[in-house]
Amino acid sequence: MLEIVNFLNKYVWSNALVFLFLAVGLIFTLRTRFVQVRRFKDMITLLFEKNNDSAGISSFQALAMSLGSRIGTGNIVGVAAAISLGGPGAVFWMWVMGFLGAATSFIEITLSQIFKSKIEGEYRGGTPFYIYKGLNLKWFSIISATILIIVIGILWPTVQANTIALTVQESFNVPPLVTGLLLATLMAVIIYGGVKRIATVSEYLVPFMALAYVTICIALLVINISEIPAMFSLIVTSALNLNATFAGLVGTAIAMGVQRGVFSSAAGLGTETFESGATSVSHPAKQGLVQAFSIYIDTFLICTATAFMILITGMYNVAPSAGEAIVSNIPGANPEIYTQSAMSTLISPAFGQYFMTISLFLFCFTTLITYFYKMDTNIAFIKETLNIGKAGKIITHAARLGLLGMVIFGAVNSATLIWAITDLGVGLLGWVNVITIVLLSKTALTALKDYDTQKRLGLNPTFNPLVLGIKNADFWEDLEARSSIPNTVPSKGKTVVAKKVQERLQPVPNPFSE
């Protein structure tokens, strides 16, 4: 089976997809006029806007859920794997992808908010919603939702469960099957409590685990402070093919940096659109900015912490696929233990082993519970769109049990096969979602211009799609739904905004048609 998956990955994860992510991120960065930089202050302040709407969650809860999904094995094992195959230069290209990906994330999250719906008393939004309403392609939206259910509910949980099971077995000699059963039980308790319980768990657990992890990184950097300039030099020279040791690896460094950067941050995949679709905000661009900020936390904080720990302590090997080892600092070691080995240099091998086991358990567990929410949202979309009635309940329960079963499956199966399957899922999502947000970029850019205009007028931006000429944003058009959203803009201000918008708002050209 591994051979089949690797064969498919050669086509799905071709250079075309790697450069597509980079190109789209660059174009969105330019077309939004570097929104990830010029609106950085807004990203911070919007995090703490209160939510008084029982149908939705707050921006901070959505951020915590999204980070809970993003911060997982990709930030630890994924970064180590990128260094192992592409050398230190892969870290640089991960940074580039993170910066450009923030603009991509803004676009897809804004679209998720524009085209969200209220289903069974809860806000729902995401990739299938904006495909259906934005592109008016019902059949394609169903296909997209089905792919997402398969990838998020079947493929991805296996990676997180596998990482937890292997580390727990190594540290505490617990059989993987036992770990898998324990994980499935804990998940069942949380996921059957609904989105509010998932949001609450993420809201408290994610900041704690991220802070603890970064603190250890800072301690390692302080201890090895004299090595920091050399480490930065190693990263940059390796990325630009200026380092003799890693000469010829620049292509692999770009590919691995982008691929692992995309898997870690999920910018462009559409998988982080679902939490954001559940939030209650007065303007779609607000949540777009909040989620763009999450890329900074994920890539520039957590992924960088992992990379710095590995590189500054020298606890890594570099062996390109089908080639001899270029660097062999810890002979025979797999990328799974690079970070653990780096942490062991701080106090003791036992500390590194146990701390990493606990960290990975928390990181991967929060990722698993958010996977459930994403899968559940796609099922809700299919049920609502196809109006399948009572059969929907059977599908929902079957999918939940299937996800729990895949957690157990992932815990007891080969890590190599699991990672190959995961990469295949990421690639498939990338092709579907990137093409979609390219086609809908005009709508998101229009919403951003509207947000910028209202901010210049000193107003708290609110969203009216009818004024902007945006069609099928039925949630925002519905007066009853919109009245539940806190609105601090005076009526006079609304009139001014509408007039100003109508005067200055011109159709936003599609950047991909130029």
Phi, psi and omega in degrees: 000324180301321180297320180294315181296316179297323178297315179294323180297329179299329181268317180294316181259049175285172178300335180299317181289321178303310182283338174296315177300315180295314183295315181296318178299319179294315181295318178294325177298317180289316184290332177270004182056052177055053182301330181288350177251308187289339178250025183298320180298318179299323180304320182285310185294325182291340178301330189253014173293134183282152177242119179250017184255115183292342181278344183234176177248167181282164178298323180292319178296320177295320177298315180297318177297317180295317178293324176300326177284317184287317185279099181208214183296335179295330180282342183247292180290322180298316178296317179298320179295322178297317178294320182298322183265323185252358181080179181302333180298338179298331180296318179301314182288336172293321176296315179301315180295324179295316180295310180292325181295336178298321178291320177299317179298319178302315182298309185290326180288321176299319177297321179300320179288319182300318187253024180286169179225167172249114184237122179051044175081005180232147175284136178225142178198167179153189186308308182299329181294315181280342171290315183292310185276323183281316181263349181058042180240088183298314183297321181289325179294323178293319177297316179300314180298321179294316178299317181296321177297318180294313184291310186281324183270341183241310186281305188295321181302332182296325181294311181296316180295321180296317180297315179298313184298318181293317181290322178292322178295318181292322184276320188238004178058036177268128180302139181305324180297321179295316178298317179299317179294320178296315179300314181299322179294313179298319180296319181300321180298320184279314188290332178280000175270353176089179187297326181297318180292320178298316180297320181293315178300314181295321184301324183263325186280318186297309179301322180298311185289324179294318180296317180297318182294314181293326178300317178297320179298315180299319179299318178295320179294321179296316180297324182250034188302328182292342182267355186297312179302318180295324180294313177300318179298319179298317181297311185291313182295324179291322181292328184258015177063035180252003181252125185299322182298322185251021178300136180090355181262002187300321179297316178293323179297317178297311183300314182289322179297315179291313184298310180288330176295319178293317180297323181286309184275335181065014179293122180098347181276337182086355184284342179262011181277342189284317176299319182292329177292344182269356185275157176252108179225164182271349180208135182303325182297334179300311180289330174301319179291319180298316182285333173297323178295328181296334177295320178299316180296314183293306187276311187276348178251297187286309179298319179294322177301315179298312182298317181297317180299318182292312186286319185288336177265351180074018183272068180200160171239156174232114181219095179304149180302138180061028178219168179282156181295131176272320176233135180222070181284329177230079187310134176082353183278140175271159180304335181302336184248007179301309183294319178299318179296322179295316179294330180296337179286345182285311181233296181200160177304323181296320179299311181301318182294311184288321179296316180293325178297314180293316180300312181295323178299312181293314180301309185288328180292316178296327176296317181298317183289330176285331174302321179300314183298318179298314179300316182297323178294320178292323176295317178300321179297313181296317179299316181290318184288318182268351178051058186270001171064227186296332179299336180298323179295321179295317179297317181299311182292323178296319180293320179296315178294324178297318178297316179297323177294322180290333174298315179293318178300314181296327182295332188249008183246171186298133179294324181298312179295319181300313181294322179296318178295320180297315178300322178297316179297317179299316181296317179299316178296321181300312181299314183295310189284320181299316179299320181295311184289335173297315181292331182258008185300329180301319181295315180294321179293325176296317178297322179294317178298322177295317178298313180300319180297314180293325177295320178296331178277000179078022183256159170276109190302135171237163190241127174229101184295333181294322177295325185271353180077023179268124184264156174067016173272064192296328178300314183286337179281335183285118185297320182294317180294319184289331182291343180277352181270130179307131184228108184256008181273123178300154181300323178297320179297323179298318180297317179298315181299312182301317180295314180297318181297314181296325181290318190254347186280113175253156177305132181276119182296143176289119184296341185269358178258357182277000000 
